[in-house]
């Protein structure tokens, strides 16, 4: 038994995906990576095998009226985009922020900070990215639905190691997605 890359449950898996997730159509058909000209950033375009519904909120106003109203719609999407950015962080001194009964530092320990941004909300894709980051030693911080922040402590972070980590993470995400076909 292994952990399913989509639902996170301990189950019998085939190439990282349990039968239940495969049977519910929780699949992504393919992933394409784009070169954006940065060694520390990657963009992966994901095509879904079946359309997924997502909520969209649109804001409207009428001519010559100051009132604004909104409507929620459901639209189908055939894909998503993941943007990963990793940065070596060497800042050791942090400023103290007073938070009532607690004091907080405003920076991480030395290491690598990775930000993952999503074009559309997709909990399954978010869980998959989170599990890949955790598997590679990153601590994932709870954030908004379209952004995920993570950090890996390392005493002496380097640019070349950051490139290597980004390559490992993007390859694992692509491999898991391509297996789900």
C-alpha positions as CSV (number, residue, x, y, z in Angstrom):
1,X,0.0,0.0,0.0
2,X,1.2,3.5,-0.9
3,X,-0.2,7.0,-0.6
4,X,-2.4,8.0,-3.6
5,X,-1.0,11.1,-5.3
6,X,-4.5,12.5,-5.7
7,X,-6.5,11.8,-2.6
8,X,-3.6,11.1,-0.2
9,X,-5.2,7.9,1.2
10,X,-3.1,4.8,1.9
11,X,-4.3,2.4,-0.7
12,X,-3.1,0.0,-3.4
13,X,-1.9,2.1,-6.2
14,X,-0.9,1.7,-9.8
15,X,1.9,4.2,-10.6
16,X,0.9,6.4,-7.6
17,X,-2.9,6.5,-8.3
18,X,-5.5,4.5,-6.4
19,X,-8.3,2.7,-8.3
20,X,-11.0,4.9,-6.6
21,X,-9.5,8.1,-7.9
22,X,-9.0,6.6,-11.3
23,X,-12.6,5.4,-11.4
24,X,-14.1,8.7,-10.4
25,X,-12.6,10.4,-13.4
26,X,-10.1,12.3,-11.3
27,X,-7.6,12.3,-14.1
28,X,-5.5,14.8,-15.9
29,X,-4.6,13.8,-19.4
30,X,-1.3,15.4,-20.1
31,X,1.1,18.1,-19.0
32,X,3.3,20.4,-21.1
33,X,6.2,22.4,-19.7
34,X,7.1,25.7,-21.2
35,X,10.5,27.5,-21.1
36,X,10.0,31.0,-19.8
37,X,13.6,32.0,-19.8
38,X,14.4,31.6,-16.1
39,X,16.4,28.9,-14.5
40,X,14.4,29.2,-11.3
41,X,10.8,29.3,-12.7
42,X,8.7,26.7,-14.5
43,X,5.3,26.7,-16.1
44,X,3.3,23.5,-16.6
45,X,0.1,23.6,-18.7
46,X,-2.2,20.7,-17.8
47,X,-5.0,19.4,-20.1
48,X,-7.9,17.6,-18.3
49,X,-9.3,14.5,-19.9
50,X,-12.8,15.5,-18.9
51,X,-14.0,19.1,-18.4
52,X,-14.1,20.3,-14.8
53,X,-16.6,22.8,-13.4
54,X,-15.4,25.9,-11.6
55,X,-17.3,28.8,-10.1
56,X,-16.8,32.2,-11.6
57,X,-17.9,35.4,-10.0
58,X,-18.6,38.3,-12.4
59,X,-19.2,41.9,-11.4
60,X,-21.6,44.2,-13.3
61,X,-22.9,47.8,-13.1
62,X,-25.6,49.6,-14.9
63,X,-25.1,52.7,-16.9
64,X,-25.4,55.9,-14.8
65,X,-25.8,53.9,-11.6
66,X,-23.2,53.7,-8.9
67,X,-24.4,50.3,-7.7
68,X,-22.4,47.2,-8.5
69,X,-23.8,43.7,-8.4
70,X,-22.3,40.3,-8.9
71,X,-23.4,37.0,-10.3
72,X,-21.9,33.6,-9.8
73,X,-21.7,31.3,-12.8
74,X,-20.4,27.8,-13.4
75,X,-18.1,27.3,-16.3
76,X,-16.3,24.3,-17.6
77,X,-12.6,24.3,-18.0
78,X,-10.4,21.9,-19.9
79,X,-7.1,22.8,-18.3
80,X,-5.0,24.5,-15.7
81,X,-1.7,26.2,-15.4
82,X,0.9,25.7,-12.7
83,X,3.6,28.3,-12.2
84,X,6.5,27.3,-9.9
85,X,9.1,29.7,-8.7
86,X,12.0,28.7,-6.4
87,X,14.4,31.1,-4.7
88,X,17.5,30.4,-2.5
89,X,17.0,32.4,0.7
90,X,20.1,33.3,2.7
91,X,18.6,36.0,4.9
92,X,19.6,35.1,8.5
93,X,18.6,38.2,10.4
94,X,14.9,38.9,10.6
95,X,12.9,41.7,12.0
96,X,10.6,41.0,14.8
97,X,6.9,41.7,14.3
98,X,4.8,42.1,17.5
99,X,1.6,40.2,17.3
100,X,-0.2,40.8,20.6
101,X,1.0,38.1,23.0
102,X,3.5,36.7,20.4
103,X,6.5,37.9,18.4
104,X,7.1,36.6,14.9
105,X,10.1,36.7,12.6
106,X,9.3,37.9,9.1
107,X,11.7,35.5,7.2
108,X,12.5,31.9,6.8
109,X,15.7,30.2,7.8
110,X,18.3,29.8,5.0
111,X,17.2,27.4,2.3
112,X,14.8,27.4,-0.6
113,X,11.4,29.0,-0.9
114,X,9.1,27.7,-3.5
115,X,5.8,29.4,-4.6
116,X,3.3,27.4,-6.7
117,X,0.5,29.4,-8.4
118,X,-2.6,27.9,-10.1
119,X,-4.7,29.6,-12.8
120,X,-7.8,27.8,-11.6
121,X,-8.7,26.3,-8.2
122,X,-8.3,22.5,-8.3
123,X,-8.0,20.7,-5.0
124,X,-6.7,17.5,-6.5
125,X,-4.0,19.3,-8.4
126,X,-3.2,21.3,-5.3
127,X,-2.9,18.1,-3.2
128,X,-0.7,16.5,-5.8
129,X,1.7,19.5,-5.9
130,X,1.7,19.6,-2.0
131,X,2.6,15.9,-1.8
132,X,5.4,16.3,-4.3
133,X,6.9,19.2,-2.4
134,X,6.6,17.4,1.0
135,X,8.2,14.3,-0.5
136,X,11.2,16.4,-1.4
137,X,11.6,17.8,2.1
138,X,9.6,21.1,1.7
139,X,7.3,22.3,4.5
140,X,4.1,23.5,2.8
141,X,2.3,26.5,4.4
142,X,-1.4,26.9,4.2
143,X,-2.3,29.8,1.9
144,X,-5.0,30.9,-0.5
145,X,-6.6,28.5,-3.0
146,X,-4.6,29.8,-6.0
147,X,-1.2,30.0,-4.3
148,X,0.9,27.6,-2.2
149,X,4.1,28.6,-0.4
150,X,6.7,26.1,0.8
151,X,10.2,26.2,2.2
152,X,13.1,23.7,2.5
153,X,15.8,24.6,5.2
154,X,19.4,24.2,4.0
155,X,22.4,25.8,5.7
156,X,24.1,27.0,2.4
157,X,21.6,27.3,-0.4
158,X,22.9,27.7,-3.9
159,X,21.5,28.7,-7.3
160,X,22.5,25.4,-8.9
161,X,20.8,23.4,-6.1
162,X,17.7,25.5,-6.6
163,X,17.7,24.7,-10.3
164,X,18.1,21.0,-9.4
165,X,15.2,21.0,-6.9
166,X,12.9,22.8,-9.4
167,X,13.8,20.2,-12.1
168,X,13.0,17.3,-9.7
169,X,9.7,18.8,-8.5
170,X,8.5,19.6,-12.1
171,X,9.5,16.2,-13.4
172,X,7.7,14.4,-10.6
173,X,4.5,16.5,-11.1
174,X,4.7,15.9,-14.9
175,X,5.3,12.1,-14.4
176,X,2.4,11.7,-12.1
177,X,0.1,13.6,-14.4
178,X,1.3,11.7,-17.5
179,X,0.8,8.4,-15.7
180,X,-2.9,9.3,-15.1
181,X,-3.8,9.2,-18.8
